[in-house]
Amino acid sequence: MIDLHYWPTPNGHKITIFLEEAELEYDIHPVDISAGDQFKPSFLAISPNNRMPAIVDRAPATGGAPLSVFESGAILLYLAEKTGRFLPGDPRARIMVIQWLMWQMGGLGPMAGQNHHFVKYAPEKVPYAIQRYVNETNRLYGVLNKQLEGRDWIAGDYSIADMATYPWVVPHETQQQNLDDFPHLKRWFNAMQARPAVVRAYEKGAPWSSRPAVTEEGKSLLFGQTAVKR
């Protein structure tokens, strides 16, 4: 029913977590981002930002032709609305989930991504950049830790906010963060890690996880893009 265009990165894992939690039928179509698969015309037709993940729903709830969705946050919202799961109907509870989903999309994901870039991938060490993004990641962990005080899950009940956030905390050691400094976050992280659907989601990425998310030959593809150089 769902075609998932995927690579085992944090944004890719978000979607397999949802699909496993909701027990939806789906097929994975790997998008090797270091080999340039994201620039193939067939992929750009469904993801014009040349980023995975993207989905094609071959049986939309409203019927009609297959429907494509790109951007991981939009995909989570779409799937939650399609299934009626992991996104509350009550307006107050619903906006709580959405605002924490947006917090991940606009904060934790981009800042941790820059952290990864300058700590792990940049051709030269730039101390200012490393400190900037390691510190900002630390600040965001603190925000999340405070939100989780007295709560089992980020927005109350288990939701797409948890699914979106967890994969970006998995590489906490690369991000130079110590979960022992954030006890409420650590408790939540361990609970997420133990969920059977989360375990299955990461297992689905195993066939491609042995290949680095970013290879040496792929760096120019991923980090050298401009409007005219893609």
N, C-alpha and C positions, 0 to 999 in steps of 0.2 A: 504493500500500500504506500509506503514512504520510501523514496530513493534518497539516501543520505550521501552527500558528497563531502568527504571527511578525510582528515589526517589526524593522528593522535597527538594533538596539541591541547592546551587547556580549553580553547574555544570548541574544538571538536568533541572533547569529552563531555562538555555540557549537554550536548544533544543526545549522545548515546546514553547518558544517565537518564534523561527524561524518557527516552524511548524504552529503556529497560524498566524503569519504574512503572510506566503506563502499560507495559506489555504489548506495545504496538508491533506490528509486523514491519520490518524494514530491511532494505538491502543496502550495504555499504559500497560506495564507489570511491576508491581511494584517489585522493588528489595530492600527488607528491609535490609539495611546494618547493622543494629544492631542485626538482627536475623541470619546473616550469609548467606543470599541468594546469595551474590556475590561469594560464594565458590561452588555453585552447579555446577556440570559438564556441565549442559546445558547452564549455563551462561558463564562459562570459555571457552566454545567452541567459543563464539563470542567476549569475552572480556578477553583475557589471563592475563591482569594485575589485574584482579579481582576488577575492579572499574566500577561503572556506571557513566554516561550513556553509552549505546551502542544502535545501531540500526541494524535492518535487513530490507533492502530494497527489497521487494518482486517483484518489477518491475523495475530493474535497467534500466537506459536510454539506455545502450548498449545491453539490452536483456540478455537472459541466466538465470543461476541459481540465487537465492537470494544472495544478497551481504551484508555482515556484516561489520560494521565500529565501532571501539571503539576510545576513547579519544574525549572529547567534542569539541576541536578545529578542529580536523580532521572531525568530524561529520558536523560541521558548514560549513567547506570548501566543503565537499562532497555535502551537500544539496544545497549550493549556486551555485555550478557548475551544479548540476542536473537540477535546476530550472531556472538558468540564472538570479537570483535575489540576491540583497544585496551584490554583489561583482562585482565591475566594470570590464568591458572588457579592457578599456584603461590601458596600462601597468603602467603608473605613478600612476593613481588613484587606481589601483589594489594593487600595492605594499604598498601604504599608508594604505589600509585596513588590509592587511596581517601583516604588521609590528605591528600595534596596536592590532591585534588579538594575535600575539605572545607576545606582552608586557603583555597582560592580562594573558596568559597561563604561561609565565615564571616569571612574576613579581607579579602583584596584586593578582592573585589567590593563589599562594603558600605562599606569605608573609601574606596575610589576613588569610589564613588557619592556619598558625602557630600562628598568633595573637589569633584566636578563640581557638586554643588548649590550649595555656598557660593562657589565660584570663579566659576561661570558663570550660575546661575539665581536665586540669592537676591535679593530686591528691594532689599536694602541690604547693603553690604559689612560683614561682621563679622570684624575682623582676628583675633580669638582663634580663631574657628571655622575660618577659612581656614588659619591657621598649624597648628592642631591636626590637620586632615585632610591637608594637604600633607605635614606631617612624618610622620604615620603611614603615608601612602602611600610616602614615601621609605624608612621603616624596612622595610616589606614588600618593596619592590624589593630592598633589601639582603639580606633573607632569601632571596629567590629567586635573587639573584645568587650567593650562597654555595652554594646547593643545586646550581646549574648548573656550578660549578667542577669540571672533570674529567668532566662528563656532557654528552652531546649533548642529552638530553631530561630533563624534570624528574624523572621517577621511574625512569629507566633507559631502557627502550624507549619509543618514541613511544606516547602514550596519551591517554585522555580528560582527564588532568590538563593536558596541553599545550593541548588544544582549549579547555578551560574558561578557562585563564589568558590566552592570547594576546589575545582581544578586549578584555580589561581593561587591557592594556598599549598597545594601538593608540593610545588618546588620551593618551599620556604627556605631550605638550606642554601640553594643557589641564590636566593634573594637576600641571604645573610640575615635571616630572622630566626630567632630562637622561640619556639612555641611555649617553652617554660615561662617566658616573660608575659604570656597572655593566657592565663589559666582557663578562662571561660571559652576563648577561641579553641584552645587545645582540647577541651572536653567535647566541644561541638565537632571538631575535626575528627576525633577518634570515633564519634558516633556516625559521622558520614562515612568514614573509611570502612566501617563494619557493615553498612547496609548491603544486603545481597545484590541489589540492582546496581549499586556503585561498583561492586566487585566485578559483576558481569560486564558492565560498561567498559572498564579498563581492560578486561580480558579480550573484548572485541577488538581493541586496538593492538593487541599483542603481535599479530602478523607483520605489522609495520613499525613497531616500537624499537626493534633492533637497529633500525636505520636512524641516525641522528635527525632531529627535526630540522636542523640547518646544517648542511654540509659545506665544506670549503668551496666547492664549485657552485653551490647554491647561494652563497652570500651576495654575489653581484645581482642575482635575480631578485632577492628579497630586500636588499638594502640600497640598491642603486636605482630604484624606479623614480621616474618623473612623469609628467604628463605626456611626454613624447618618447620616453624610454621605458618600455614595458616588455 
